[in-house]
Amino acid sequence: MGLIGLGRHGARYAKHLLEGVPSCRLAAVSRQDARAGEQFAKEHGVPFHADWRDLLRRPDVQAVLVVTPPSLNREICLAAAGAGKALLIEKPLACSTAEAGEMVAAARAAGVPLMTAQTLRFTPVLRRLRERLDAIGSVEFFALCMRAERPPHAWLDQKDKAGGGVVLEIGIHLFDLLRYLTGREVVEVRAETAKRHTKQVEDLAQLRFTLASGAACFVELSRVSGGRLCRAEAVGQQGQLIADAGTSTLTRIEGWKVVETETVPDRPTIEIALEVFARSLTDKSPMPVSGEDGLRAVAMAEAAYRSAALGKPVKIG
Ligand SMILES: NC(=O)c1ccc[n+]([C@@H]2O[C@H](COP(=O)([O-])OP(=O)(O)OC[C@H]3O[C@@H](n4cnc5c(N)ncnc54)[C@H](OP(=O)(O)O)[C@@H]3O)[C@@H](O)[C@H]2O)c1
């Protein structure tokens, strides 16, 4: 595997690969900061390339992990597809549906596997929520929430680098999760966004999605809090299920009572994403989260921005 991007999140990929993921070896890395890259190479005996294009030329790199600001994803994806390398690209797949569509088409034309790292769907407690949905009867609506601290990087408030704010950066996790939990497509969105501490992109958003089944999903997003919260609630005719990703706890409520509380053993989602990516490459089986899934999530984000700008619901094509 060749890793492009060795920042906050890329360092986690590197850590898991260095600790050992079945069928994987970290063959080369690339980042902008040449001094830090050389230092990493020295410490871990992994070749460093200041220019990611050189990493793509290596015959020992069979798959490329893209963990850079999303504005770089398209260019790297097209070049990697051209070089015949499989791709695991961090969310958001791209800054727009046009870019994401181009990337998916390029991978398909080149015959290279493309996975989008929509890692939230690998969170054990959220998987458990999906398994237990039958326990609450017909689901009337979902309520999803992700709150995080103020953006840790300056580029997250630069529209040309990040593509958007909390909707595209963290909302995209929940948009994909909604498709994963329901197995349905979302047909409409109504969104409102606001900038509280950010200048170029939104750091608060509230959205209402409508699923093809007619069920609704309310989503709350922010990057203004001290500390984090990630919660998924399924509200059914016979009860409610509440999954808290922070505590890895699933709670079932009937009437006013908590009738069941389950603590689900947690695992780092990147480790799981790397495992399933490698397994799909080895087995030549479909990617567990495809490029099309990544594209679909970007389309939901893009429709949300259009809705917020127009002040009315927008259909998602
Ligand atoms: N799935 C998740 O839960 C999750 C969580 C966090 C982040 N992410 C995603 O991961 C991506 C990176 O986020 P991050 O927090 O790791 O950001 P970050 O800390 O700023 O890291 C970005 C990395 O990209 C490198 N980079 C930038 N331009 C480059 C270029 N031209 N060539 C090679 N490398 C280049 C940077 O190099 P230098 O450091 O040398 O400047 C840095 O290592 C984003 O897409 C983000 O949405 C996903």
The ligand as an ORCA input file, in Angstrom:
! r2SCAN-3c Opt
* xyz 0 1
  N     -13.003      8.769      8.183
  C     -12.808      9.605      9.208
  O     -13.369      9.418     10.271
  C     -11.887     10.768      9.031
  C     -11.355     11.405     10.161
  C     -10.466     12.466      9.955
  C     -10.143     12.872      8.662
  N     -10.686     12.233      7.594
  C     -10.366     12.660      6.220
  O      -8.975     12.460      5.985
  C      -8.462     13.473      5.129
  C      -7.259     14.125      5.787
  O      -7.651     14.716      7.010
  P      -6.552     15.018      8.147
  O      -7.308     15.416      9.354
  O      -5.572     13.927      8.236
  O      -5.864     16.328      7.520
  P      -4.333     16.793      7.760
  O      -3.908     16.449      9.137
  O      -4.255     18.212      7.323
  O      -3.521     15.866      6.771
  C      -3.532     16.063      5.395
  C      -2.319     15.402      4.826
  O      -2.302     15.594      3.415
  C      -0.954     15.918      3.065
  N      -0.926     16.631      1.792
  C      -1.478     17.824      1.487
  N      -1.170     18.154      0.230
  C      -0.397     17.155     -0.264
  C       0.265     16.933     -1.493
  N       0.180     17.804     -2.483
  N       0.994     15.799     -1.641
  C       1.089     14.882     -0.626
  N       0.478     15.052      0.566
  C      -0.231     16.181      0.740
  C      -0.445     16.761      4.199
  O       0.954     16.787      4.189
  P       1.804     17.597      5.349
  O       1.284     17.125      6.658
  O       3.189     17.180      5.119
  O       1.504     19.040      5.093
  C      -1.016     15.987      5.381
  O      -0.134     14.943      5.733
  C      -9.634     14.427      4.872
  O     -10.241     14.085      3.658
  C     -10.598     14.146      6.008
  O     -11.965     14.365      5.641
  C     -11.533     11.181      7.755
*
